[in-house]
Amino acid sequence: MAVRKDDSGRRWVEMEFLVPGTPEQVWDAIATGPGMGAWFTEASVDEFVGGTVTFHFGDGVTSSGPVTAWEPPVRFGYEEVGWSGEAPPVATEVVVTSRSGDQCVVRMVHSLFTDRDDWDDELESFEGGWPVFFSVLRLYLRHFGGRPAAPVRVMAPCGTDAGRAWADLTAALNLAGANVGERRAAPPGAPALGGDVELIHQDLENRYLVMRLDEPAAGIAVIGVHCMPGAETASISLFLYGDDTADDLPGVAAGQKRTWEAWLPNCVQSLT
């Protein structure tokens, strides 16, 4: 959907999606730091209007701004300052509406106020970037809701075209030709990765596969190749979930990050 505009100078994109769970369960996942770390990225949230929300994307990259709405379990709003160079702050509003059968509709709107078109492409890109995370959110709420989580994200430039990179990366992980519902496991020499294939997506900009993991731990994996301006990038995102008996979930996640950081660049370099 294209960026919408009105006479006040407001520009916005909006999305709606259905997720399992009660409003309280969905709110905990989308409006708290521990919740967002279970399906999106590490985050911290001051749970009051005037507080601060900060997203930690790794390698020292953060995005933050004030909390503008806090109405549990219905409405959460915040702004991000400096999200794209000299762009004006982008305001985000998330509204949760209950549906029958322990389901909720989540409506997310990103808005900014400007009379310039400079940032329309980036604002519109929000629509393309969120769906994979919404898929992770659904799986998290359905299978792992409320469990402690530790996210892991590793990225590396490909050095070849996205189609070739995707074909070779999936082959190296024994995911080539996978079908939804099929169990796959990585071969010897690759990092431990095993579970059921939940989603496969391919278009000109993004290719990714989502798995519900039983190895190296209970969790969700997103394996992808993304076309970014001037470069193709391979990425591995893991969301690992503990339980009441988990002693060292952060330590497990740190070990997985080291493993993938050593393996992924070597795999990518072999593609050149």
Residue pairs with C-beta under 8 A, 6 or more apart in sequence:
1 13
1 14
1 127
2 124
3 11
3 12
3 13
3 120
3 123
3 124
4 11
4 12
4 13
4 14
5 11
8 113
9 113
9 114
9 115
10 111
10 112
10 113
11 111
11 112
11 113
11 114
11 120
11 123
12 109
12 110
12 111
12 112
12 123
13 109
13 110
13 123
13 124
13 126
13 127
14 107
14 108
14 109
14 110
15 107
15 108
15 109
15 127
15 130
15 134
16 105
16 106
16 107
16 108
17 105
17 106
17 134
18 99
18 103
18 104
18 105
18 106
19 26
19 103
19 104
19 106
19 134
19 137
19 138
19 141
20 102
20 103
20 138
20 141
20 142
21 29
21 102
21 103
21 104
21 141
21 145
22 98
22 102
22 104
23 73
23 74
23 96
23 97
23 98
23 104
24 72
24 73
25 141
25 145
25 146
26 73
26 96
26 104
26 106
26 141
27 72
27 73
27 74
27 76
27 96
28 34
28 35
28 146
29 35
29 36
29 38
29 39
29 137
29 140
29 141
29 145
30 36
30 76
30 94
30 96
30 106
30 137
31 45
31 47
31 70
31 72
31 73
31 76
31 94
32 45
32 47
33 42
33 43
33 44
33 45
34 148
34 149
36 42
36 43
36 45
36 55
37 43
37 149
37 150
37 151
38 140
38 144
38 147
38 149
38 151
38 239
38 241
39 133
39 136
39 137
39 140
39 149
39 220
39 239
40 55
40 133
40 136
40 137
40 151
41 55
41 56
41 57
41 58
41 151
41 153
42 55
42 56
42 151
43 53
43 54
43 55
43 56
44 52
44 53
44 54
44 56
45 51
45 52
45 53
45 54
45 67
46 52
46 53
46 67
47 67
47 70
48 67
48 70
49 67
49 68
49 69
49 70
50 66
50 67
51 66
51 67
51 70
52 64
52 65
52 66
52 67
53 64
53 65
53 66
53 67
53 78
54 62
54 63
54 64
55 62
55 63
55 64
55 80
56 62
57 63
57 153
58 153
63 80
63 82
63 83
64 80
64 81
65 78
65 79
65 80
65 81
65 89
66 78
66 79
67 76
67 77
67 78
68 77
68 78
68 79
68 91
69 75
69 76
69 77
69 78
69 93
70 76
70 77
73 96
74 95
74 96
74 97
75 93
75 94
75 95
75 96
76 93
76 94
77 91
77 92
77 93
77 94
78 91
78 92
79 89
79 90
79 91
79 92
80 89
80 90
80 92
81 89
83 89
83 90
84 90
84 119
84 122
87 112
87 114
87 118
87 119
87 122
88 112
88 113
88 114
88 119
89 112
90 110
90 111
90 112
90 123
91 110
91 111
91 112
92 108
92 109
92 110
92 111
93 108
93 109
93 111
94 106
94 107
94 108
95 106
95 107
96 104
96 105
96 106
97 104
97 105
97 106
97 107
98 104
99 105
108 130
110 123
110 126
112 119
112 123
128 205
128 206
131 201
132 201
132 206
132 208
132 210
132 222
132 224
135 198
135 199
135 210
136 210
136 220
136 222
136 239
139 198
139 210
139 212
139 220
140 149
140 220
140 239
140 241
143 212
144 218
144 219
144 220
144 241
147 218
147 241
147 242
147 243
148 241
148 242
148 243
148 246
148 249
149 239
149 240
149 241
149 242
149 249
150 239
150 240
150 242
150 249
150 250
150 252
150 253
151 237
151 238
151 239
151 240
151 253
152 236
152 237
152 238
152 239
152 240
152 253
152 256
152 257
152 260
153 235
153 236
153 237
153 238
154 235
154 236
154 257
154 260
154 261
154 264
155 233
155 234
155 235
155 236
155 264
156 233
156 234
156 235
156 264
156 265
156 268
157 231
157 232
157 233
157 234
157 268
158 165
158 225
158 231
158 232
158 233
158 234
158 268
158 271
159 232
159 268
159 269
159 271
159 272
160 232
160 271
160 272
161 232
162 207
162 225
162 226
162 227
162 232
163 207
164 271
165 225
165 232
165 234
165 268
165 271
166 202
166 207
166 225
167 176
168 267
168 270
168 271
169 223
169 225
169 234
169 267
169 268
169 271
170 176
170 178
170 209
170 223
172 190
172 267
173 184
173 186
173 187
173 190
173 193
173 223
174 184
174 185
174 186
174 187
174 190
175 184
175 197
175 209
175 223
178 184
178 197
178 200
178 209
179 197
179 200
180 197
180 198
180 199
180 200
181 196
181 197
182 196
182 197
183 194
183 195
183 196
183 197
184 194
184 195
184 197
184 211
185 193
185 194
185 195
185 215
186 192
186 193
186 194
190 263
191 216
191 256
191 259
191 260
191 263
192 215
192 216
193 211
193 213
193 215
193 216
193 221
194 213
194 214
194 215
195 211
195 212
195 213
195 214
195 215
195 221
196 211
196 212
197 209
197 210
197 211
198 210
198 211
198 212
198 220
199 208
199 209
199 210
200 208
200 209
200 210
201 207
201 208
201 209
204 227
205 226
205 227
206 224
206 225
206 226
206 227
207 224
207 225
207 226
208 222
208 223
208 224
208 225
208 226
209 222
209 223
209 224
210 220
210 221
210 222
211 220
211 221
211 223
212 219
212 220
213 219
213 220
213 221
213 238
213 240
216 240
216 252
216 256
217 240
217 241
217 242
217 252
218 240
218 241
218 242
218 243
219 238
219 239
219 240
219 241
220 238
220 239
221 236
221 237
221 238
221 239
222 235
222 236
222 237
223 235
223 236
224 234
224 235
224 237
225 232
225 233
225 234
225 235
226 232
226 233
226 235
234 264
234 267
234 268
236 260
236 264
238 253
238 256
238 260
240 249
240 252
240 253
240 256
241 249
242 249
